[in-house]
Amino acid sequence: MALDDLLPAQSTEALAITCDDAACANPEDEAPSDFTYADGTLKWDSTEIRDDDVITVINTLGGTAEYTIFSLQPENAEEKSEGKQDEKTNCPFKLRTTNAMILPQGFLSKFQFQGLPAYLQSAKDVHVLISTLSGTGLSVAFFDEILHPLLRAVGFEDSKYTVLKTKSAESVKEFTQFNLVDGANEGKEQVVILLSGDGGIVDTINTLLQGKERPSTYAKPTFVQLPLGTGNALFHSLHKPSTLPSIYIQGLRTLLHGKPKALPIFKATFSPGARLLINEGQTATPLPNNAVYGAVVGSHGLHSTLVADSDTTEYRKHGDKRFGMVANDLLYPKDGPPHKYKTDVTFFQGSKAVPLDRKEHGYVLATMVSNLERAFTISPESKPFEAALRVVHFGALSGDEAMEVMKAAYDNGRHLKNRAVGYEKVDGLKIAFREEGEDWKWRRCCIDGSIVGVEEGGWMEVRVLGQGEEAINVVAD
């Protein structure tokens, strides 16, 4: 059956999935629960659901109830502080379903599901790609406990998509090569629901752009990112600012109501001796065409060293707290002040090449996005889906001074008020390395989480790709 043959979600499937709420309709009940809705809260009996926790409401015609409300169980603040999680799933989230005969019209107007979005209806191939290595390893449980029941309930049957789980750091690249490349080149509409951090997007882009020139028939695959990574920079930067306490709610609502947009990207070109560092930096492999593509950041200095040093199995157990743990070691080394990165930095603005007078640096980061984490606003002027590169940089500061800059970035981008911090919109930049020695440590660059080691006397150049050169679409709200 083609996707076009699917009816909007008018199914009793939701009732068969689970019903864990006291308001669930029961044929033996003498009267249905009396729901009221005011100030963003749906109440009945002694129970309530806040707007912030609602995913959607579906019609359940033919069952014992007219509607089923899908929401996420709010995290218990006390349990969260004690590190407790759901014993069954070992997850910080739990799907909640509430069946009802009658719901207030104001609540229905906000949340009633109106049918599958156009990008899902028109897709010829749909994949759910679960990155088992992303973040703190919650992707599998999120699919099993949240996404799978939701897809079934809204009428997107199991037969309409394939599910794949990654087995290694190369799995996303292999999936793209064997499942997306040919279809994209042939103009086929493809959708990937990605349970991953930014790394899954980056691996996909680089695989799609490798090899021969794209044909005129190329159709960009469409990605829906359910943010289960560590920082989730792309998700936080591409979506409208949200007061929702749960990033999962925003992701699921985007899946059901969002629209695809072309994702701007940049190309980072390296000198011939540069190598991609993998396996916790133990393995160095050549870069295809001496280039890496990205959509988030190209950096050198404190940021790249921090990302590289924290990308270990042990540190990843700590989620985004790993960055702070490593930052402390880099800013307060036992043998003296923080390292001074010796490079020549040049900005490209139109036809002009503008060199920085500074020869020693602490931080040089070129970015296409506003936020590296939800609260870490590195580039406040960057807008969603804007094909513009901005550079944040500062010199060799003391540990306390650098820490103050980093803390200020968590305060709505207040770090840019610091006179020591530079901030420019550029068309590109070039970093030429003057660090000596065979060790990569102080000559590492970060491209969206991938680490590249540059040889002595080598360089990195970053340029934004023009409109029409994008590799994928991303669904956003």
N, C-alpha and C positions, 0 to 999 in steps of 0.2 A: 504494500500500500504506500502511495506517495504521501509526503507530508501534507500536500494540498488536500488530501482526503480526510485529514483529521478535523474533527469538530472542535469548537471551543470547549473549554473544560466544563462540561455539564455531566459529571460522572459521579458514581457512588464509590469510586476507588478510594477517595480520602477516608471514607468511613471504615473501609476494610484495613487501612494501614494501622491506625492506632487511634485511640481516643482516651487521653489521659487526664481529661479535665472534668471537674464535677458538674459542669454545665452541659455535658454531652447529652444529646437527646436520647431518651429511653421511651420506647413504645408504651411501657407500663406507667409512665409518669402521668399524674392527673392533669398537670398543666405545665407548659414550657416555662423556662426561667424568664424573668422580666429584666431585660437589658436596658440600661440607660447609658447615654453618652454625653459627656461634657468635659471641657478643659483637656481634651486629648486623652481621655481615659474612658474605656468601656467597663461598666460595672454591672454585676448581677450578684444576688445573694451577698456573700461576704468575700467575693473574688473580683479581680479586676485585671485588665490588660491595657497597657499603655500603648499609645501610637508608636512610640520608639521601638517596640518589640514586635510589631506586626510585619509579617512578610506579605501576605495576601489573604483574600477571602474568596473561596470558590463556591459556586452553586453545586449542590449535591442532589439534584433532582432524582426522584425515584427511590431515595433512601428514607431513613427515619428522621432526617433533618433537611432543612432547606439550604443551610450554609455550613461550611467548615472554615474556621479561622485558623490559619497557620501562623504561628509566632515562635519566637525563641524564648525559652525560659530565662528570665533575668538572672544574672549571676548573683549569688548570695554574697554580699560584701564580706561577711564574717568568714565564710568558707574560702573565699578567694584569698583573703589575707593569710589564712592558715595553709594555703596551697592545696586545698582539697578539690577534687574533681569528681564528676559523675563516675561511680564505681563500675557501671556497665560498659561505658565507652571510653573511660579515661580521657574525657574531653571537657573543655570549659564551656560547652554549649549543649543544649538539649532542645529537641523539637517539641513543641506543644501544640496540640490540636484541640479545638473547641467547637463542638457542633451546636447549632442553634436553629430554632424554627423561625424566629423573627429577630431582625437586627435593626437598630436605628438607621434611618436613611443617611444621616450625616456620616456615620461610620462606613456604610456601604459605598457612598460616593467617593470616599478616599481610597478604599482598599479593594473593592470588588474586582476580581480578575475579568478582563474583557476578551481573553483569547490570546493565543500564542503571538509573540511579536513577529513582524514581517521577516526579519532576517532568519528566524528559525523556520518559518513556513516555506521560504524559497530555497533553503539550502538543500543541496543534493547529498552531501555527506556531512554527518555530525559526529564528532568525537568528544568524549569526556576523557581528558588526560590528567591523571592523578600523579603529582610529583611526590613520591614517598620521602624524598630527602629534603624537601623545603621546610624552612622554619624549624619548629620543634616537632615535626612529624605528625601533624594532625589531619593531613589531607585525606587519608583513607577513611578515618572515622567520620569526617565531615561528609564525605560522599555517602557512606552507609547510613548514617543516622539523620542527615538533613537533606542533602541534595536529591538522592534517589527517591525517597518518599514524596518530595515536593514535585519532581518531574512527573511521576506517575499520577499524582493528584490533579495536575493541570492538563492532563491528557497527552503528555509526551511519553509514549510507551517505550519500553525497553528495546523493542525491535527497531526503533527509529534512530538509534545511535550505538556506537561501539565504545566500550570502556577499556582504557589501557592504563596500566600502572608502570611507573618507571622502576628500573632495576639498578641503574647506575647513573653516574654523572653524564654519560653519553646517550642516555635513552631518549631525551627530547630531540636531540639532533637526528637520531636514527628514525624516530617517529616522523619527523618532518620530511626527511629524505624519502622514506618509503610510502608515506601516506598523503603528503601535501604537495610536493614539488610538481609532480606530473599533472595533478588536477589543476593547480594554480596556472601552470603554463597553458593548459587546454581551455582555460576560462571557466572552469567549474566553480560553482558557489559552494564553499566549504566553511564550516563553523567548528571551532574548537572551544569547548568549555574547559578552561584551564584552572586546576586547583594547584596553585603554585605561587611563588614569589616572582620578582622581576626576572630572575634567571631563566625561567621557562620562555618568556617572551624574547629575551636576548638570544638564546640558543636557536630559537625558531628563525628570527630575522637573519642571523648569520648563515644558517643553512640555506635559506631561500635565496640569499644574495650571492652565494658561492657559485662558481662554475660559469657556464656560458651566459651570454646576454639574454635577458628576458624577452620572450616574443611579444608581439603586439596584442596577443590574445590573453596575456597574463591577467588573472583576476585575484585580487588580494584576499587571502583567507581572513575570515572574521574571528576574532578572539574575544571570549568573555572571561575576564579574569576574576576568579574568586580568590581573594587575597589571603593566602595561607603561608606567606613567606615571613621573613624577619622584619624588614623595614617597610616593604610594600610601597616604595616610592611612587611607582607609576599609578597605582590605584589611587593613592591620596592626592596626586597632582592632576589626574585627568578627570576626576569627578568634581561636581559642585561641592563647595564646603558644606559639611554636614554636622549637625549637632547630635546625630544618632550615636548612642554609646557603643553600639556594636558595628564593627566594620563588616561582619558577616551579613547583617540585615541589609546594609547598603549594597553589598555585592549581589545578594539574591534579588533584591528589588530591581537592580540594574539588569540582571538576567531576564527578568520578566517584562521590563518596560523600556529598556535602553535602546539606543540606536548606534549603528557602527559609524566610526569616523576614521579617516586615514591617520596613522600614527607617524608623526615626524621623527626622523632619525638622523644620526650623524655618522660620519666615517672617520675612524682613527687610523691613520697610516703610520707605519713604523719603519725605521731603518732596517736593512736586510738581516741583521744579526739578532733582532728581537725574538723572544720566545714566549709562548703561552705557558704559564706555570700552573700545573695542576697537581692533584694528589698531595695537598697540603704543602705545595711548593717543592716537592721532591722530584717531580718530572717536568722537563722542559721540552716542548714540542714546537716545531716551526709554525708560523702563522701562514695560512693560505693567502697568497698575494700580499703578504706583509700588512694585512689590514684586519680590523675588527669593527663591526658596526654596533652602535648603541642607541638608546633612546632616553637615557637618564643622565649619566655623568661620565666624563673623562677626566681623571684626576692624577695628580702627583703630589708627594709630600705626605703630610700627616694623614689625610684621608685614605690614600692608597695603601700606605703601610698599615694603617689600622685595620682596613678591610682584609688585607692579605694575612696579617698575623692572627686575626680572630676567626678565620675560615678553617677551623679544625673541628673534628667530631666532638671533642671535649667542650670547646667553647660554644658550639651551636646548641648544646643542651640548655644554654641559658637564654636563648632567644635574643631579643635586641639588647639585653643587658650585657651581652658579650662585648659590645663596642666600648662601653664605659670601662669595663674591666681592662681591656687592652690599652685604651687611651691613657689610663693612669700610668701604665708602665712606660709608654712612649713619652709622656710629658714630664715624668719625674724619674728618669733613669738613675740608677745607683752611681754611675760614673761621671755625673755632671749635668749640664743643661741639655734640653732637647736637641736632637740632631738638626743641623743647618743644611738644607738641601741645596746643593750647588748646581744651578742650571741657568741657562739663558732663556728667558721667556719673551715671545713676540706675539702681539695681538694683530689680527688682520681685520681691518675695517674698510670695506669697499676695496679700492685698489691700493690702500695704504698699509704698510707694515710698521707697527708701532712697538718698538722694543721697550721692555721694562728696564729702568735703570738699576733696579735691585738685582743683585747677583746671588744672594742667599735667601732661601725661602722656607717658610714653614708650611704653607698650604696654598695649593693652586688647583682649583676645581672649576671645570667648565660644565655647565648643566643645561638641560632642556626643560627641567621640571622645577616646581616651586618647593616641594617637600621631599626630603629623603626619608622621613618617618612622619607619622601623623602630626606630631607636635614640633618637628624639626624643620622649620621653614628656612631653607638655605637661600632661596632666591625669590623673594616676595613679588617681584615684578613679572615673573614667568606665568603665563596663562595656559590653561588646558589646551592641548593640541596646537600650540603656537610653535612654528618652525623657527625658533630663535635660540641662540646660544648666549648664555651669560656666564661671566667668570667671577668667582669670589676668590680673593687671594689676600694673603698677608705674609710678612717677612718672618725672620727667625725670632720669635717671641720667647719669653720665659715660659715655664710650665704654667704658672699662675695666670699670666696674660693670655696664653692660648686657651686655657680652660675657661676663662671669663668669656672669650669670644664664643666658644662652643655652647656654653650655658645660655648666652644671650640669643642664640639661634632658636632656642626652645621657647623664647618669649616673643612670638610673632615677628621674627626676623630682626630683633633689636640689635643684633651684632653689626648691622650695616651702619649704625650710628657711631660705631667705634672708628676713630680716625686712622687706626692702624689697618683697617680692613678696606681693600679695594673692591669695586663692583662695577663691571662694564658689560655692555651688550656688544658682542663681536660677531663677525662672520666666521672666525676661526682663530686658532692659536697654534703656536709651535713651541715645543719644549726641547731644548738641546742640552744634553747631560754632560756635566763636567766632573762628575763623581768618578774616582779612580778605584780600581780593585776588581777582582774576578767575581766577588759576591754580588748577587742581584739586589741585596737588601735595600739600598738607598737609591736604586734605579728601577723601581717597580711603579707601574702605572695601573690604575683601575679603570676598566671600561665596563660599567654596569655590573660590577661584581667579579668579572673576569680579570685575572692579574697577568700583566705582561711585563717580563723582565727585559730591559734594554741593555745592550752591550756598551762598553766604554766608548765614549764619543758618539753614541747613537742619539736618536731623536724620535719624537712623536708629534704628529700634526693632526689636528681635529678640524673637520669642516662639516657644516650642515648640508645634507642632501636637498636638492631642489624639489619643489612640488611636482608630484607625479612619479618620483623615485621611491616612494614609500613601499614597504614590503607587505604590510598587513593593515587590517582595520582592527580597531578596538571598540567594543561596545561601551558606551558611557551614558550617564543619566543626563 
